Amino acid sequence: MKNPFTLTERNFDVINWGGVAVELNLSFDNILMMLQMFDDSSIREKQKPHIALQMLIVEATLIPQLDISRRLELLRAIFMAKLGVDLDGDTKNTQKKSEQSDNYNADETAPDYPIVDYSIDAERIYASFLMDYSIDLIEEQGKLKWSQFQALFNNLSDNTPMKIAIKYRVCAIPERTKDNKEEVKDIRKKKLFYELPKAKEMREAHEYEAYKRNMDIKRKRIMEMQSRQ
């Protein structure tokens, strides 16, 4: 999720669409609730775009004036211009490894694991903003814009709870030697502690597929050896 942050746009919460200035609710808490809605499996997929528009557009009377295709067109425009999101891509309530600019020597062969979940990490995010910026996110609900929230989030210092969690979620485990046994043990322990449930699910699936590939290779080698005898 890219952050379309700018210091020059004065009406960030307005999108000019079809010759009409559409006022938007882009407070960070509203966007987080919307992302949670997209993750909610109890809501039908066809309903989610309409609900998202209702959450985003301040003047709700505009929505009934648009047919379904125009509503989707408007929603795509809002997501791309104001949230930096391709609606045809990912609307998950997460950030992925590839979306982080910091390089923690991550395993490039592994899947693109989620490294931030705004729901699961809510406590870490709250504490990090309070620690770095003396900002109480509860008090900022309805005021702090999503672009501002993202700019602050992306520049949290490395010693904040959220950045520490991200560090261990993306770092690679070094090769074990006689001199770094305790370091490797500590990194493994912390990676498991900070690992997100979805990332764990993806990692285990990745490891299982790798195991099957290795077994297939060994099986083929055995068969080749037997055929030569």
C-alpha positions as CSV (number, residue, x, y, z in Angstrom):
1,M,0.0,0.0,0.0
2,K,1.7,3.2,-1.2
3,N,1.1,6.4,0.7
4,P,0.2,9.3,-1.7
5,F,1.4,11.9,0.9
6,T,2.1,15.4,-0.2
7,L,2.8,18.7,1.5
8,T,1.2,20.8,-1.3
9,E,-2.3,19.4,-1.6
10,R,-4.7,21.5,0.5
11,N,-7.9,19.5,0.0
12,F,-6.7,16.0,0.5
13,D,-10.1,14.8,1.7
14,V,-11.7,15.9,-1.6
15,I,-11.6,14.1,-4.9
16,N,-12.6,15.7,-8.2
17,W,-14.4,13.1,-10.1
18,G,-16.6,13.6,-13.2
19,G,-16.5,17.4,-12.7
20,V,-17.8,17.0,-9.1
21,A,-15.9,17.7,-5.9
22,V,-16.6,14.7,-3.7
23,E,-15.9,15.1,0.0
24,L,-14.4,12.0,1.7
25,N,-13.9,10.7,5.2
26,L,-10.2,9.8,5.2
27,S,-9.5,9.7,8.9
28,F,-7.2,6.9,9.7
29,D,-9.7,5.1,12.0
30,N,-12.3,5.1,9.3
31,I,-9.8,3.6,6.7
32,L,-8.8,1.0,9.2
33,M,-12.4,0.0,9.8
34,M,-12.9,-0.2,6.1
35,L,-9.9,-2.5,5.6
36,Q,-11.2,-4.7,8.4
37,M,-14.6,-4.8,6.6
38,F,-12.8,-6.1,3.4
39,D,-11.3,-8.8,5.5
40,D,-14.6,-9.8,7.1
41,S,-15.7,-13.2,5.7
42,S,-19.2,-12.7,7.0
43,I,-19.9,-9.9,4.5
44,R,-20.6,-10.9,1.0
45,E,-18.0,-9.9,-1.5
46,K,-20.5,-8.1,-3.8
47,Q,-21.6,-5.9,-0.8
48,K,-18.1,-4.8,0.2
49,P,-17.6,-2.1,-2.6
50,H,-20.9,-0.5,-1.7
51,I,-20.2,-0.5,2.0
52,A,-16.8,1.0,1.3
53,L,-18.3,3.9,-0.6
54,Q,-20.8,4.5,2.2
55,M,-17.9,4.7,4.6
56,L,-15.8,7.0,2.4
57,I,-18.2,9.4,0.9
58,V,-19.5,12.1,3.3
59,E,-22.5,13.1,1.1
60,A,-24.2,9.7,0.9
61,T,-27.0,10.9,-1.4
62,L,-24.5,10.8,-4.3
63,I,-24.2,7.0,-4.2
64,P,-27.8,6.1,-5.3
65,Q,-27.4,8.4,-8.3
66,L,-24.7,6.1,-9.7
67,D,-25.2,2.7,-11.3
68,I,-23.0,-0.2,-10.2
69,S,-20.3,0.3,-12.8
70,R,-20.0,4.0,-11.9
71,R,-19.8,3.2,-8.2
72,L,-16.9,0.8,-8.8
73,E,-15.2,3.4,-11.0
74,L,-15.5,6.0,-8.3
75,L,-14.2,3.6,-5.6
76,R,-11.2,2.6,-7.8
77,A,-10.4,6.3,-8.3
78,I,-10.6,7.0,-4.5
79,F,-8.4,4.1,-3.6
80,M,-5.8,4.9,-6.2
81,A,-5.7,8.7,-5.7
82,K,-6.1,8.8,-1.9
83,L,-4.9,5.5,-0.6
84,G,-2.3,4.5,-3.2
85,V,-4.1,1.1,-3.6
86,D,-5.0,-0.7,-6.8
87,L,-8.5,-2.0,-6.0
88,D,-8.1,-4.8,-8.5
89,G,-5.1,-5.9,-6.3
90,D,-4.9,-6.2,-2.6
91,T,-7.3,-4.6,-0.1
92,K,-6.1,-6.6,2.9
93,N,-5.7,-5.2,6.4
94,T,-2.0,-5.8,6.2
95,Q,1.3,-4.6,4.9
96,K,3.6,-7.0,3.1
97,K,7.4,-7.5,3.1
98,S,7.8,-6.0,-0.3
99,E,6.0,-2.8,0.8
100,Q,8.6,-1.9,3.4
101,S,11.6,0.2,2.3
102,D,13.8,-1.0,5.1
103,N,16.1,-3.9,4.2
104,Y,16.5,-6.4,7.0
105,N,18.3,-9.1,4.9
106,A,15.1,-10.9,4.3
107,D,14.8,-14.3,2.6
108,E,14.2,-13.3,-1.0
109,T,13.0,-16.8,-2.0
110,A,10.2,-16.9,0.6
111,P,6.6,-15.8,-0.2
112,D,5.6,-12.2,0.3
113,Y,4.6,-12.6,3.9
114,P,2.4,-10.0,5.7
115,I,4.5,-8.1,8.2
116,V,1.9,-5.7,9.7
117,D,-1.7,-6.4,10.6
118,Y,-3.4,-3.3,11.7
119,S,-5.8,-5.2,14.0
120,I,-3.4,-7.6,15.6
121,D,-0.7,-4.9,15.9
122,A,-3.1,-2.3,17.2
123,E,-1.5,-2.2,20.7
124,R,2.0,-2.0,19.2
125,I,1.0,0.8,16.8
126,Y,-0.7,2.8,19.6
127,A,2.3,2.5,21.9
128,S,4.8,3.3,19.1
129,F,3.0,6.6,18.2
130,L,2.8,7.6,21.8
131,M,6.5,6.8,22.3
132,D,7.8,8.5,19.2
133,Y,5.4,11.4,18.7
134,S,3.5,11.7,21.9
135,I,0.4,11.1,19.8
136,D,-2.6,9.4,21.4
137,L,-4.3,7.7,18.4
138,I,-7.5,7.3,20.4
139,E,-7.7,11.1,20.7
140,E,-6.9,11.5,17.0
141,Q,-9.8,9.4,15.8
142,G,-11.8,11.4,13.3
143,K,-9.0,14.0,13.0
144,L,-5.7,12.4,11.8
145,K,-5.9,11.7,8.1
146,W,-4.8,8.3,6.7
147,S,-1.9,9.8,4.7
148,Q,-0.6,11.5,7.9
149,F,-1.0,8.3,9.8
150,Q,0.9,6.4,7.1
151,A,3.7,9.0,6.9
152,L,4.2,8.8,10.7
153,F,3.9,5.0,10.7
154,N,6.5,4.5,8.0
155,N,9.0,6.7,9.8
156,L,8.7,5.2,13.3
157,S,12.1,4.9,15.0
158,D,13.7,1.4,15.2
159,N,13.3,1.1,18.9
160,T,9.5,1.4,18.9
161,P,7.4,-1.8,19.6
162,M,6.1,-1.8,16.0
163,K,9.4,-1.5,14.3
164,I,11.0,-4.1,16.5
165,A,8.2,-6.5,15.5
166,I,8.7,-5.7,11.8
167,K,12.5,-6.2,12.2
168,Y,12.1,-9.8,13.4
169,R,9.3,-10.6,11.0
170,V,11.5,-9.8,8.0
171,C,15.0,-10.6,9.1
172,A,16.7,-13.8,7.9
173,I,18.1,-16.3,10.4
174,P,21.9,-16.3,10.0
175,E,23.8,-19.6,9.4
176,R,24.6,-21.2,12.7
177,T,28.3,-21.3,13.7
178,K,30.1,-22.1,16.9
179,D,30.3,-18.4,17.7
180,N,26.7,-17.3,17.2
181,K,24.6,-20.2,18.7
182,E,22.9,-18.0,21.3
183,E,22.2,-15.2,18.7
184,V,20.6,-17.6,16.3
185,K,18.5,-19.1,19.1
186,D,17.4,-15.7,20.2
187,I,16.4,-14.7,16.6
188,R,14.4,-17.9,16.1
189,K,12.6,-17.3,19.3
190,K,11.7,-13.7,18.5
191,K,10.7,-14.5,15.0
192,L,8.2,-17.1,16.3
193,F,7.0,-14.6,19.0
194,Y,6.3,-11.8,16.5
195,E,5.1,-13.9,13.6
196,L,1.6,-13.1,12.3
197,P,-0.9,-16.0,12.1
198,K,-1.3,-15.5,8.3
199,A,2.5,-15.4,7.9
200,K,2.8,-18.6,9.9
201,E,0.3,-20.3,7.7
202,M,2.1,-19.2,4.6
203,R,5.5,-20.2,6.0
204,E,4.4,-23.7,6.9
205,A,2.8,-24.2,3.5
206,H,6.1,-22.9,1.9
207,E,8.2,-25.3,4.0
208,Y,5.9,-28.2,3.2
209,E,6.2,-27.6,-0.5
210,A,10.0,-27.4,-0.2
211,Y,10.0,-30.6,1.8
212,K,7.9,-32.4,-1.0
213,R,10.3,-31.1,-3.7
214,N,13.3,-32.4,-1.8
215,M,11.7,-35.8,-1.3
216,D,10.8,-35.9,-5.0
217,I,14.4,-35.2,-5.9
218,K,15.7,-37.9,-3.5
219,R,13.2,-40.4,-4.9
220,K,14.3,-39.7,-8.4
221,R,18.0,-40.1,-7.5
222,I,17.3,-43.4,-5.8
223,M,15.3,-44.6,-8.9
224,E,18.2,-43.5,-11.2
225,M,20.7,-45.4,-9.0
226,Q,18.6,-48.5,-9.0
227,S,18.1,-48.4,-12.8
228,R,21.9,-48.4,-13.3
229,Q,22.4,-51.5,-11.2
